[in-house]
Amino acid sequence: VKGHSEKWLRMICPICKISLPKPEMGSHFEECLEKQLEIDPLSTTCTMVHTLNSGDLLVAGVKTLSTILNNIVANPAEEKYRKLRVNNPAVQKKVVPLVGGVEFLEIAGFTRITDESDGQELFILLEVLTDGHLEKCVSALQSASKVAPILDRDIRVLQPTTGLQRFEVSSDFYRVTREEVAAEQQRRASDLDRSETLRTKVMRERDAGIGMRIYHYTVIRVRFPDGVYLQGTFSAHDTVESVFKFVESSLRHPVTFSLIIPGSTALKR
């Protein structure tokens, strides 16, 4: 499913573990991060840096912030390492645009002031703490990782019913309309035209994708011998192993079992 049809999906917040519909998770996740800041400022700020930034900005930002603090640790008596001009090109490019970057400096001990001599803004570390605080900040920043909402399996147990056991369609389902015939003729004509034209690999791959639907999530039902169905939501990136683990985690007692696709052989782990 994709687009508006994802409204039925539920996601689990990695911070408070609450399950919410996917459209509501974005704002809730940000609120959770803000609340967590009050409880654990350093760890949460580092998590925000890794979660809300990406690519070159994240890599350069983490490296720059680490270098700033490491220089102070290595040269505690050098005042020049404890001053950062806000308009410095490196600060403007790698720290200011980094979400959580300025907050990280403040947690490390920097204060934003205005230099009375020239009116320029500075980040200045007025006092170098000797309890390993800066080293702790660097370690927390470099060891932090991205967190994101987790797909809620939304596990359901469905009792056997006539509706689940039988699925019939009317004869109209198999009747081909005039419009469908015309569309099929057009498709075959287009296929013939493409086959007679020299095409690059990129062009062939693009044509292969035309008309294909992109599914990001799916609902899988596993039918047990007694007719009971176990239902769960899965991502398109989930593996067969995740389906096996899903069934195992739902069993009251461990048993050996096989998963068989109708009309096919048993799945292999």
N, C-alpha and C positions, 0 to 999 in steps of 0.2 A: 504494500500500500504506500501511497505517497500523497503529498499535498494535504488537502483538507480532510482526507480520509484517515489521517493519522490522529485525529482527535480522540479516537477510542484507545489509543496506546497509553500506557501508564509507565512512568519512569520513577525510579527510587533515588531520592536525594542522597548523595554519598556522605553528607554531614549529619543530618538528623534522621536519616533512614525512612522518612515518610514517603508514601507512594501517592503520586498525583498524576492527573492527565498531562500528557506531554506539552500541550500549549501553555499550561500553567507553571511548568517546572522552571522555565527561564527566570522569571521574576522571583520565584521562591528561592532558587539557588543563590541569586545575588543577595537576597535578604539574609540567607543563612550565613553567607560569607561575612557580611557586615556584623552580624551578631557574634560570630566566632572571633572577630577582631578584638572585641572587648575581653574575651576570655584568654586568648593566646595570640597576642599581636604579632610576634615574630613569625611563628609557624604559619599563621593564616596569611600574612602578607607574602611570604615566600610561595605559598600555594597559589595565591592570586597571580603572582608574577608568572608562574609556569602555566597557569590555567587560562588566563585572559590575554596572553601574548603568544606569538608563534613565530616560526621562521627565523630569519636573520635578526630581527629586532630582539627576540628572546635570547638568542645565543650571544649577541653583542652586548645586550643589557646586563645579563648575568656576569659575563666576563669583565665588563667595565666596573660594575659595582664591587665585584670581588677584588679587583685590582686596587680600587680606591681604598678599601679597608686594609688589604694586605700591605699596602705601602705605609700606612700609618702604624701597623703592628711592627713592621720591620724598621721604621724610623720614627719612633714615638716623640723624639725631641725636635723633629723637623716641622716647623709651623706651616711650611708651604703645602704639605700633604693634607693638612686639616682644613684647607680652604678650597672651595670649588666655586668658580664664577658661574652663575646661572646661564650667562650668554656664551659660555665656552662651547665651541662647536661640538666637542665630544659629548658634553652634558646635554646639549640641545638635541643631538641626534640619537643618543643611546640611552639616556636616563629619563629625561622629561617625558618623551612619548611612551615610555614603558609603563604600563598600568601596574601600579604598586611600587614603582621605582623610587619616587620621591618619599613615599611612606616608609620604604625600607631604610633610606638614609636617616629619616627622623628617628626610627626605632634604634638605629645604630648609635644615635647621639647627636646627629647634625641638627643645626638650627638655621632657619632661613632668615637672613638679616639684610639690611641695606648698608652698604659701605658709605660712611659719611664723607669720605674724601672725594669720591667720584660718583656717588649716587647709584652704583651698580649693585645688583642683588648677589648675595653670596650664600652658599651652604657652608657653614663653619662648625667644626667640632671644637667646642670650647674646652672640653676636658676629656682626656684619654683615660678611660676606665682600665684598671689593672687586674680585673677579675676574669679576664678572658672573654669579655663581652663581644668584642669585635670578631674574634676567632669563632665564637659561637654563631654570630650572625652570618659569617661567610659559609660555615659548615651547613647551617640551616638552608641557606639559599641554594647551595650547590647540590644538596641531597633531596630537595623538594621535588615533587613531580606533579604532573597535571592530574586533576580530578574532574570527573564529569558524571552527570546523572547516569544511572544504570537502568537498562531495560528491565521492567517488571514482568516476570513470566505470566503474571496474572493467572495463576493455576486454578483450574476449575475441574470438578468431577461431574460428568454428565451421566445420568442414569439412562439405561437403554429405553428407547421409546420407538414407536412405529415410525416417527419422523426421522429418527436417526438411522434406523435399520433399513429403511426403504426410501429410495429417491427416484421418482418417476417423472417423466416429462411428457407433455402432450405431443401428438403427431406433428403439430405446427412447428415444433422445435426443429424437425428434420426437413421441413419444406423450404426449398431455396426460392427466394423471391427474384423478381426481374432485376431489381437493383443489385442484388448480390451477384447475379450472373454477369451483369455489365461490369461490375467492379472486378470480378475474377478475370474477365477478358482483358480489361485494361492492365491488370497486374501482369498477365502473361505477355502482353505486347511490350510492356516496359522491360520485363526480364529478357525477352528476345533482343530488344534494342541494346540493352547493356551487354549481353553476351557477344554481340557483333562488334562492340567497340573496345579498343584497347584501353585498359584501365590499370591504374597504379594500385599497389597494395592498400594505400590509404583510402582510395576511392572505393575499393571492394569492401573494406571493413566498414566504411561509412554506410554503404548501401545495405550491408548485412544488419545494421542497427536500425534502419528506418522501419518504423511501425512497431518496434519492440517496446514493451512496457518495462519500466524499471521498478522493481519491487525492493523496498528496503526492509520490510518486515513481513512475517507470515504467521499464521496460526496453525499449529500442528496438533492433530488429535491422534492419540494412541488408543486403540481398542483392545481391551483385555478379553480373555476367553469367556468371561461371564457377560460380555456385552457392554460393560461399563467403559466410558471414554474418559481419558485423561487429556486435558487440553492446556496448551501453553503457548505463549507468544515468543517468537524467535526473530533474531536479526538475520539478514541475508548473509552475514559474515559468520554466523554460528556454524559449528561443525557437527558431523554425525555424532561425535563423541559427546557433545553437549546435550544431544537428545537422549543418549543412553544415561548420562548423569542425571538428567531431568527425571527420567522414569525411576532410577534408583533412589533418588532423594524423596520420591513420593511413596515408596513402598514401606509398609509397616515393618516387614521383616525382609532381610536380604534373600533374594532368590536368583537363580540363573534363568535368564530369559533371552529371547531373540526378538529383534524388530524386523518385521517383514512388510515391504511395500506390496499392496495388492497386485497380484499378477506378476510378481518379481521374486527374486531370491532374498535371503536374509541379508540385512545390512551388516557390514563389517566395521568393527571399531578401529 
